[in-house]
Amino acid sequence: MPHRGRIAARAAIALVLGLLPGAAARAAPVQVAQLVTGLPGNWTVSLTVTNNLPAPFLIYLVGARADAPDIVGVPTDWAVNAPLDLSPYGGSALPYDNVWQITTTYTVPPTIGPGGSLGGFALRVTSAERPGTLPWFAFALDPDGVASWTAGCINCDLYPYNPGFEGGMVPVPEPAALGLLGAALAGLCALRRPRRGAA
């Protein structure tokens, strides 16, 4: 089949770009992406939190675990909170040392509403090596205490209207890595293209 190579290349590109049908349906309830910048001993990890929960759940509490508490970025109407141990809520026993919480009422903004994302969360890591995937947590809330979420969360047994989530961050590729990926895909497409004049 002469078109099989083109179809495969288009499917690969769509998969990379997240355009295949159903990609959004498989999204985790909460996603946290990290972008690492800086130099050894002085890394900045910038976080973007995305709320994939349905209405009316609002994300109001976010945390990350690093080598020490060292928050260097706080979104508007959010504040630094004390380190938090999630084990009483059914989460991990290791405390999260970098925690942010809203400072005003449960409205959008400053909370992260359904389908929304918020950046501006940043922390410093002083390791010599570039930080890998950092553990994170986020808590959401139905301000009316009516809706419930019980799938894959912590705190669900006690308070289903106030679910918590833990995970590892999704690294954001640097522009050079994206350029390299684009060049590789273009090379694959060029290899699959038949040459003119070939018998």
KAUR-V991119 format. One record per pair of residues at least 4 apart in sequence whose ideal C-beta (glycine too) atoms are under 8 Angstrom apart, sorted by the first residue. I is the first residue (numbers start at 1). J is the second residue. Records with the same first field share a line. If there is no record, write none. Layout:
I->J ; J
This chain:
2->194
3->7
4->8
5->9 ; 192 ; 193
6->10 ; 192
7->11
8->12 ; 192
9->13 ; 185 ; 188 ; 189 ; 192
10->14
11->15 ; 20
12->16 ; 185 ; 188
13->17 ; 185
14->19 ; 20
15->19 ; 20
16->181 ; 185
18->23
19->23
22->26
23->27
24->52
27->31 ; 52
28->52 ; 165 ; 167
29->52 ; 53 ; 140 ; 149 ; 151 ; 152 ; 153 ; 163 ; 165
30->49 ; 50 ; 51 ; 52 ; 53 ; 59 ; 138 ; 140 ; 165 ; 167
31->49 ; 50 ; 52 ; 167 ; 170
32->47 ; 48 ; 49 ; 50 ; 62 ; 64 ; 136 ; 138 ; 167 ; 169 ; 170
33->47 ; 48 ; 50 ; 169 ; 170 ; 171 ; 172
34->45 ; 46 ; 47 ; 131 ; 133 ; 134 ; 169 ; 170 ; 171 ; 172
35->45 ; 46 ; 48 ; 171 ; 172
36->43 ; 44 ; 45 ; 46 ; 130 ; 131 ; 171
37->43 ; 44 ; 46
38->42 ; 43 ; 44
39->43
40->127 ; 128 ; 129 ; 130
41->126 ; 127 ; 128
42->124 ; 126
43->124 ; 125 ; 126 ; 127 ; 130 ; 131
44->72 ; 73 ; 122 ; 123 ; 124 ; 125
45->64 ; 66 ; 122 ; 123 ; 124 ; 125 ; 131 ; 134
46->73 ; 119 ; 120 ; 121 ; 122
47->62 ; 64 ; 119 ; 121 ; 122 ; 123 ; 136 ; 169
48->117 ; 118 ; 119 ; 121 ; 172
49->59 ; 62 ; 112 ; 117 ; 118 ; 119 ; 121 ; 138
50->112 ; 116 ; 117
51->57 ; 58 ; 59 ; 112 ; 113 ; 114 ; 115 ; 116 ; 117 ; 140
52->114 ; 115
53->57 ; 59 ; 114 ; 140 ; 149 ; 163
54->114 ; 147
55->113 ; 114
56->114 ; 142 ; 143 ; 144 ; 146 ; 147
57->114 ; 140 ; 141 ; 142 ; 147 ; 149 ; 163
58->106 ; 107 ; 108 ; 111 ; 112 ; 113 ; 114 ; 140 ; 141 ; 142 ; 143
59->111 ; 112 ; 118 ; 138 ; 139 ; 140
60->101 ; 102 ; 106 ; 111 ; 139 ; 140 ; 141
61->81 ; 99 ; 100 ; 101 ; 102 ; 137 ; 138 ; 139
62->99 ; 100 ; 101 ; 121 ; 136 ; 137 ; 138 ; 139
63->81 ; 84 ; 96 ; 98 ; 99 ; 100 ; 136 ; 137 ; 138
64->96 ; 98 ; 121 ; 123 ; 134 ; 135 ; 136 ; 137 ; 169
65->94 ; 95 ; 96 ; 97 ; 98 ; 134 ; 135 ; 136
66->70 ; 97 ; 98 ; 123 ; 125 ; 131 ; 134
67->125 ; 126 ; 127
68->97 ; 126
69->83 ; 97 ; 98
70->98 ; 123 ; 124 ; 125 ; 126
71->80 ; 98 ; 100 ; 122 ; 123 ; 124
72->122 ; 123 ; 124
73->120 ; 121 ; 122 ; 123
74->78 ; 79 ; 80 ; 100 ; 120 ; 121
75->100 ; 110 ; 118 ; 119 ; 120 ; 121
76->109 ; 110 ; 120
77->102 ; 103 ; 104 ; 109 ; 110
78->100 ; 101 ; 102 ; 103 ; 110 ; 120 ; 121
79->100 ; 101 ; 102 ; 103
80->99 ; 100
81->99 ; 100 ; 101
82->99
83->95 ; 96 ; 97 ; 98 ; 99
84->95 ; 96 ; 99 ; 137
85->93 ; 94 ; 95 ; 96
86->90 ; 91 ; 92 ; 93 ; 96 ; 137 ; 154 ; 164 ; 166
87->91 ; 92 ; 93
89->154 ; 155 ; 158 ; 164
90->154 ; 155 ; 156 ; 157
91->137 ; 154 ; 155 ; 164 ; 166
92->135 ; 166
94->135
96->135 ; 136 ; 137
98->123
100->121
102->106 ; 110 ; 111
103->110
104->110
106->111 ; 141 ; 143
107->111
108->112 ; 113 ; 116
109->118
111->141
112->116 ; 117 ; 118
125->131
127->131
133->168 ; 169 ; 170 ; 171
134->168 ; 169
135->166 ; 167 ; 168 ; 169
136->166 ; 167 ; 168 ; 169
137->154 ; 164 ; 165 ; 166 ; 167
138->164 ; 165
139->155 ; 162 ; 163 ; 164 ; 165
140->149 ; 162 ; 163 ; 164 ; 165
141->161 ; 162
142->146 ; 147 ; 148 ; 161 ; 162
144->161
145->161
146->161
147->161
148->156 ; 160 ; 161
149->153 ; 156 ; 160 ; 161 ; 163
150->156 ; 160 ; 163
151->156
152->165
153->163 ; 164 ; 165
154->163 ; 164 ; 165 ; 166
155->159 ; 162 ; 163 ; 164
156->160 ; 163
159->163
173->177 ; 178 ; 181
174->178
175->179
176->180
177->181
178->182
179->183
180->184
181->185
182->186
183->187
184->188
185->189
186->190
187->191
188->192
189->193
194->198
